[in-house]
């Protein structure tokens, strides 16, 4: 997940980064909302 955040902070589209890293958008947003430690 940290890798995805690094690329997103560099300005890459969230959906594309998650697609490349094979992370579901729901998983990403769930963790961004602080529901997972």
Buried (B, 14 or more C-beta within 10 A) or exposed (E): EEEBBEBBEEEEEBEEBBEEEEBEEEEBEEBBEEEEE
